[in-house]
Amino acid sequence: MKILHLADEGGACGDEFDNSSVLLRLLESLRDSGGGKLVVGKGLWRTGPIELYTQTELTLDEGAVLSFIPDTERYAPVLTRWEGIECHTMRPCIFSSGQHDVSITGKGRVDGNGKAWWDLFREKRARGQKVPELDIEKKLASLNPGYRTQSGGGGGREIQFLRPSFVQFANCKNVRLEGITVSNSPFWTVHPLYCEGVIISGVTIENPHDAPNTDGIDIDSCCDVEITHCTIGVGDDGIVLKSGSGADGIRVNKPTKGVTVRNCTVGNGHGGIVIGSETAAGVSDVLAENCDFLGTDRGIRIKTRRGRGGVISGLVFRNLNMEDNLCPLAINMYYRCGLNPGDEVLFSQEAMSVSAVTPHISGITVSGIRAIGCRASAGFVAGLPESPIENLVIEDCTFATNENATASPDESDMYLGIPPVTGKGFRVLNAINPVFRNVTVTGPAEPFIMS
C-alpha cells in the first residue's frame, strides 16, 4: 500500500498556511496509483474542500486537526441531495462520489469551523432575507431553477444558502469511518447518500446544541449500514434515517433499509434515533438497541407528513435508556418544519385522499425502554386519519414523567394541527389497535390519552 504523510509532502501546520493544493495533489496521486493511505500528523492543518477516491484511507493521528476554511466561494456547486431533494449545493467539505472502499480513520479531528456558517445563516434569517443575494446563492439558484417550489426542512432552500454537508459519501460502496472526531459542521455532519455497505464505528460528533441543522449522522437512501459505539451531541437530530422527500424522492426511489444502530450515546439534539422527515422511498429493516439518549428532546423519533410519502415499516427499538427527554417516543405524521405558505391543508384533522405522497407507518416494535424524567410527555403517537399507524407494539417498558417540569405536552414533537392536551400521559391518535403490553407510565394523572 502506498502511504503518504502530509508533513513530508509539502504540507504545513498553523493558521497561516492553506494545505488545499497539497492535499489535492496527494489524494490525486493516490487515486492514480490505485489507492493508498494519506496520514495527517499531529497539529492544525487548514484546507478547503477535499475529495477521496477508491481504495483511499485518510488517517488522522491523535492530536491532528484538519480544519476547513469557511469561505463560501471555495465550495463550488456539486449535484447531490439536500434536505431530500436532488439539486446543486455547496460542495461538501469532505466528499467522495461514485467510489468504493473509502475510509476515514484515526484518533484525530476534522473541524468544519461551523460558527461562521451558522452566524451567516442566523443573520440572513434575522433580517428576513427572501431571495438569493450572495454570488454562490445566485449561482445555485440558476442551477436549481425549480427551487421555489421544492420542499425543505428549514435549512435555507428559499434563499439557496445551501450550506455544505461536512462528510458526504455519495453513490459509494464499502465506506468506513472509525475512531475520528467530527466537530462544528456547517450543515449535516456525516451524510452517506445512495451508499451500500457503510460502517461507522467509535466516531465522536460534536456540534453546539444551538447550531442550526447540524444533524449527527444522516443515512440517506442507503442499505447495509452499521453504526456502533458512537458518541453524538449536536444541534439537531442525532442518528437519522432518510430516503428523499415527496415526488422527487419517489422519482429517485432509493429506500433506506438494513440498518443496525448499537451501543451509541446521543446527548444534545432534537432526537436520538430518528426516521424522517424525508421518507419518500421508504425506510425498513431497522434495529436500534442498547443505546443511551440523555437529554435529547426526543429519544425514538419518527416524523413525516402528507406530501412526504413513503412506507416506514419493520422497525425494532429495544433496550434503550432515556433520561430527561422532552418525549422518549414520538411518532408524528403532522411534522411541521419546512412547510411553505399555503401548506396548512396538510395538517387537517379530516381524512384526505390517499395518493403516492401519502406516508404509511406500520410494524413498529418498541421493547425494553427505560425512560425517566420525561419533561413534556411519556409518549406521543399521531397517525393520519387516512393513513393510521398500524401494528404498533410497545412492551416491557417504563415511562416516568417529570410533573414539575415546565415543558408543555405540545413540545412532545414539532407538530401542527393537532388539538393541545394538558396532561403528560402517553398520547395516541389515529392508530389501529396499538398493543401496550407490560407498560408502566408513572407521574401523570391520566397515564394514557387515547383519541
Residue pairs with C-beta under 8 A, 6 or more apart in sequence:
1 35
1 36
1 37
2 30
2 33
2 34
2 35
2 36
2 37
3 36
3 37
3 38
3 39
4 26
4 29
4 30
4 36
4 37
4 38
4 39
5 38
5 39
5 41
6 19
6 22
6 23
6 26
6 38
6 39
6 40
6 41
6 45
7 13
7 41
7 43
9 22
9 25
9 26
10 22
10 25
11 17
11 19
11 22
11 23
11 40
11 45
12 19
12 45
13 43
13 44
13 45
14 43
14 44
14 46
15 44
15 46
17 46
18 46
18 47
18 48
18 69
19 45
19 46
19 47
20 47
20 48
20 49
20 50
20 69
20 74
23 38
23 47
23 50
24 50
24 51
26 38
27 38
27 50
27 51
27 52
27 53
27 56
28 53
30 36
30 37
30 38
30 53
30 56
31 53
31 54
31 56
34 55
35 53
35 54
35 55
35 56
35 101
36 55
36 56
36 57
37 56
37 57
37 58
37 59
38 56
38 57
38 58
38 59
39 59
39 61
40 58
40 59
40 60
40 61
40 64
40 66
40 106
40 108
41 61
41 64
42 61
42 62
42 63
42 64
42 108
43 63
43 64
43 65
44 65
44 67
45 64
45 65
45 66
45 67
46 67
46 68
46 69
47 66
47 67
47 68
47 69
48 68
48 69
48 71
48 74
48 75
49 68
49 74
49 75
49 91
49 92
49 93
49 94
49 95
49 164
50 93
50 94
50 95
51 94
51 95
51 96
51 97
52 58
52 94
52 95
52 96
52 99
52 102
52 104
53 96
53 99
53 102
54 99
54 100
54 101
54 102
55 100
55 101
55 102
56 99
56 102
56 103
57 102
57 103
57 104
57 105
58 94
58 103
58 104
58 105
59 104
59 105
59 106
60 66
60 104
60 105
60 106
60 107
60 108
60 109
60 110
60 180
61 106
61 107
61 108
62 106
62 107
62 108
63 108
64 106
64 108
64 109
65 108
65 109
65 110
65 111
66 108
66 109
66 110
66 111
67 110
67 111
67 113
68 93
68 110
68 111
68 112
68 113
68 166
69 113
70 112
70 113
70 114
70 115
70 116
70 117
70 186
72 90
72 120
72 134
72 136
73 135
73 136
75 90
75 91
75 92
75 93
75 136
75 164
76 90
76 91
77 88
77 89
77 90
77 91
77 136
77 139
77 140
77 143
78 88
78 89
78 90
78 91
78 92
78 95
78 97
79 86
79 87
79 88
80 86
80 87
80 88
80 89
80 92
80 165
80 168
80 170
80 193
81 87
81 170
81 193
81 220
81 221
81 244
82 89
82 155
82 157
82 162
83 151
83 152
83 153
83 155
83 157
83 245
83 278
83 338
84 151
84 153
84 242
84 244
84 245
84 246
84 248
84 249
84 277
84 278
84 280
85 150
85 151
85 152
85 157
85 244
85 245
85 248
85 249
86 248
86 252
87 140
87 143
87 144
87 147
87 150
87 162
88 140
88 143
88 144
88 162
89 140
89 162
89 163
89 164
89 165
90 136
90 140
90 162
90 163
90 164
91 164
92 164
92 165
92 166
92 167
92 168
92 191
93 110
93 112
93 164
93 165
93 166
93 167
93 186
94 104
94 110
94 166
94 167
94 168
95 168
95 170
96 102
96 168
96 169
96 170
96 172
96 175
97 169
97 170
97 171
97 172
98 170
98 171
98 172
99 169
99 172
99 173
100 172
100 173
100 174
101 173
101 174
102 169
102 172
102 174
102 175
102 176
103 175
103 176
103 177
103 178
104 110
104 167
104 176
104 177
104 178
104 180
105 176
105 177
105 178
105 179
105 180
106 178
106 179
106 180
107 179
107 180
108 180
108 181
109 180
109 181
109 182
109 183
110 166
110 167
110 180
110 181
110 182
110 183
111 183
111 184
112 166
112 182
112 183
112 184
112 185
112 186
112 189
113 184
113 186
114 184
114 185
114 186
114 207
114 211
114 214
115 184
117 163
117 186
117 187
118 186
118 211
118 212
118 214
120 161
121 156
121 161
121 163
121 212
122 212
124 133
124 156
124 159
124 161
125 156
129 159
130 158
130 159
131 159
132 138
132 140
132 141
132 159
132 160
132 161
133 159
134 161
137 159
137 160
137 161
138 160
140 147
140 160
140 162
141 147
141 160
144 150
144 160
147 157
147 158
147 160
148 158
150 157
150 248
151 245
151 246
151 307
151 308
151 338
151 340
152 158
152 338
153 213
153 277
153 278
153 337
153 338
154 213
154 337
154 338
155 162
155 163
155 187
155 212
155 213
155 338
156 162
156 163
163 186
163 187
163 213
164 186
164 187
165 185
165 186
165 187
165 188
165 189
165 191
165 218
166 182
166 185
166 186
166 187
166 188
166 189
166 190
166 191
167 177
167 182
167 189
167 190
167 191
168 191
168 192
168 193
169 175
169 191
169 192
169 193
169 195
169 198
170 193
170 194
170 195
171 193
171 194
171 195
172 192
172 194
172 195
172 196
173 195
173 196
173 197
174 196
174 197
175 192
175 195
175 197
175 198
175 199
176 198
176 199
176 200
176 201
177 190
177 199
177 200
177 201
177 203
178 199
178 200
178 201
178 202
178 203
179 201
179 202
179 203
180 203
180 204
181 203
181 204
181 205
181 206
182 189
182 190
182 203
182 204
182 205
182 206
183 205
183 206
183 207
184 206
184 207
184 208
184 211
185 205
185 207
185 211
185 214
185 234
187 213
187 214
188 213
188 214
188 215
188 218
189 205
189 207
189 214
189 215
189 216
189 217
189 218
189 234
190 200
190 203
190 205
190 216
190 217
190 218
191 217
191 218
191 220
192 198
192 218
192 219
192 220
192 222
192 225
193 220
193 221
193 222
194 220
194 221
194 222
194 254
195 222
195 223
195 225
196 222
196 223
196 224
197 224
197 225
198 219
198 222
198 224
198 225
198 226
199 225
199 226
200 217
200 225
200 226
200 227
200 228
200 230
201 226
201 227
201 228
201 229
201 230
202 228
202 229
202 230
203 217
203 230
203 231
204 230
204 231
204 232
205 216
205 217
205 230
205 231
205 232
205 233
205 234
206 233
206 234
207 214
207 216
207 233
207 234
207 235
208 214
208 235
208 268
209 233
209 234
209 235
209 268
209 269
210 235
211 234
211 235
211 236
212 235
212 236
213 235
213 236
214 234
214 235
214 236
215 234
215 236
215 237
215 238
215 240
216 230
216 232
216 234
216 236
216 237
216 238
216 239
216 240
216 266
216 269
217 227
217 230
217 232
217 238
217 239
217 240
218 240
218 242
219 225
219 227
219 239
219 240
219 241
219 242
219 256
219 259
220 242
220 243
220 244
220 256
220 278
221 242
221 243
221 244
221 249
221 252
221 254
221 255
221 256
221 281
222 256
222 259
223 255
223 256
223 257
223 258
224 258
225 256
225 258
225 259
225 260
226 259
226 260
226 262
227 239
227 259
227 260
227 261
227 262
227 264
228 260
228 261
228 262
228 263
228 264
229 262
229 263
229 264
230 239
230 264
230 265
231 264
231 265
231 267
232 238
232 239
232 264
232 265
232 266
232 267
232 269
233 266
233 267
233 268
233 269
234 268
234 269
235 268
235 269
236 269
236 270
237 269
237 270
237 271
237 274
237 301
238 266
238 269
238 271
238 272
238 273
238 274
238 293
238 296
239 261
239 264
239 266
239 272
239 273
239 274
239 288
240 271
240 274
240 275
240 276
241 256
241 259
241 274
241 275
241 276
241 283
241 286
242 256
242 275
242 276
242 277
242 278
242 279
242 283
243 249
243 254
243 255
243 256
243 278
243 279
243 280
243 281
243 282
243 283
243 310
244 250
244 252
244 254
244 278
244 279
244 280
244 281
244 310
245 277
245 278
245 280
245 308
245 309
246 280
246 307
246 308
246 309
246 357
247 280
247 309
247 356
247 357
248 280
249 278
249 279
249 280
249 281
249 308
249 309
249 310
250 280
250 281
250 309
250 310
250 356
250 357
252 280
252 281
253 281
254 281
255 281
255 282
255 283
255 284
255 310
256 281
256 282
256 283
256 284
257 282
257 283
257 284
257 285
257 286
258 285
259 285
259 286
259 287
260 286
260 287
260 288
261 273
261 286
261 287
261 288
261 289
261 291
262 287
262 288
262 289
262 290
262 291
263 290
263 291
264 291
264 292
265 291
265 292
265 293
265 294
266 272
266 273
266 291
266 292
266 293
266 294
266 296
267 294
267 295
267 296
268 295
268 296
269 296
269 297
270 296
270 297
270 298
270 301
271 296
271 297
271 298
271 299
271 300
271 301
271 330
272 291
272 293
272 296
272 298
272 299
272 300
272 301
272 320
272 322
272 325
273 288
273 291
273 293
273 299
273 300
273 301
273 317
273 320
274 298
274 301
274 302
274 303
275 283
275 286
275 301
275 302
275 303
275 304
275 312
275 315
276 283
276 301
276 302
276 303
276 304
276 308
276 312
276 335
277 303
277 304
277 305
277 308
277 335
277 337
277 338
278 308
279 304
279 308
279 309
279 310
279 312
279 359
280 308
280 309
280 310
280 357
281 310
282 310
282 311
282 312
282 313
283 310
283 312
283 313
283 315
284 311
284 312
284 313
284 314
284 315
285 314
286 314
286 315
286 316
287 316
287 318
288 300
288 316
288 317
288 318
288 320
289 316
289 317
289 318
289 319
289 320
290 319
290 320
291 320
291 321
292 320
292 321
292 322
292 323
293 299
293 320
293 321
293 322
293 323
293 325
293 328
294 321
294 322
294 323
294 324
295 323
295 324
295 325
296 322
296 325
297 325
297 326
297 327
297 411
298 325
298 326
298 327
298 328
298 329
298 330
298 412
298 413
299 320
299 322
299 325
299 327
299 328
299 329
299 369
299 371
300 317
300 320
300 328
300 329
300 330
300 366
300 369
301 330
301 332
301 413
302 312
302 315
302 330
302 331
302 332
302 361
302 364
303 330
303 332
303 335
303 413
303 414
304 310
304 312
304 332
304 333
304 335
304 359
304 361
305 333
305 334
305 335
305 336
305 346
305 347
305 359
306 333
306 346
306 347
306 352
306 357
306 358
306 359
306 384
307 343
307 346
307 357
308 335
308 357
308 359
309 356
309 357
309 358
309 359
310 359
310 360
311 359
311 360
311 361
311 362
312 359
312 360
312 361
312 362
312 364
313 360
313 361
313 362
313 363
314 363
315 363
315 364
315 365
316 365
316 367
317 364
317 365
317 366
317 367
317 369
318 365
318 366
318 367
318 368
318 369
319 367
319 368
319 369
320 368
320 369
320 370
321 370
322 328
322 369
322 370
322 371
322 372
322 374
323 371
323 372
323 373
324 372
324 373
324 375
324 402
325 371
325 373
325 374
325 375
326 374
326 375
326 376
326 377
326 407
326 411
326 412
327 374
327 376
327 377
327 378
327 379
327 380
327 411
327 412
327 413
328 369
328 371
328 374
328 378
328 379
328 399
329 366
329 369
329 371
329 379
329 380
329 381
329 394
329 399
330 379
330 380
330 381
330 412
330 413
331 361
331 364
331 380
331 381
331 382
331 383
331 389
331 392
332 380
332 382
332 413
332 414
332 415
333 359
333 361
333 382
333 383
333 384
333 387
333 389
333 430
334 347
334 382
334 384
334 415
334 416
334 417
334 418
335 413
335 414
335 415
336 347
336 414
336 415
336 416
337 414
339 346
339 416
344 416
344 417
345 352
347 415
347 416
347 417
348 417
349 385
349 417
349 418
350 385
351 384
351 385
351 386
352 358
352 384
352 385
352 386
353 386
354 386
354 387
358 384
358 386
358 387
359 384
359 387
360 387
361 383
361 387
361 389
361 390
362 389
362 390
362 391
363 390
363 391
364 389
364 391
364 392
364 393
365 393
365 395
366 392
366 393
366 394
366 395
366 397
367 393
367 394
367 395
367 396
367 397
368 396
368 397
369 394
369 397
369 398
369 399
370 397
370 398
371 378
371 397
371 398
371 399
371 400
372 398
372 400
373 400
373 401
373 402
373 405
374 399
374 400
374 401
374 402
374 424
374 443
375 401
375 402
375 405
375 407
375 411
376 405
376 407
376 408
376 409
376 410
376 411
376 412
376 424
377 401
377 409
377 412
377 423
377 424
377 425
377 426
377 427
377 444
378 399
378 400
378 401
378 424
378 425
378 426
378 441
378 443
378 444
378 447
379 394
379 399
379 412
379 426
379 427
379 428
379 441
380 409
380 412
380 413
380 415
380 426
380 427
381 389
381 392
381 426
381 427
381 428
381 429
381 431
381 434
382 415
382 418
382 427
382 428
382 429
382 430
383 389
383 429
383 430
383 431
384 430
385 430
388 430
388 431
388 432
389 430
389 431
389 432
389 434
390 431
390 432
392 431
392 434
392 435
393 434
393 435
393 437
394 434
394 435
394 436
394 437
394 439
395 435
395 436
395 437
395 438
395 439
396 437
396 438
396 439
397 438
397 439
397 440
398 439
398 440
398 442
399 426
399 439
399 440
399 441
399 442
400 441
400 442
400 443
401 424
401 425
401 441
401 442
401 443
401 444
402 443
403 424
403 443
403 444
408 420
409 420
409 421
409 422
409 423
409 424
409 427
410 420
412 427
418 429
421 427
421 449
423 444
423 445
423 446
423 449
424 443
424 444
425 441
425 444
425 445
425 446
425 447
425 448
425 449
426 439
426 441
426 447
426 448
426 449
427 448
427 449
427 451
428 434
428 448
428 449
428 450
428 451
429 451
430 451
436 448
441 447
441 448
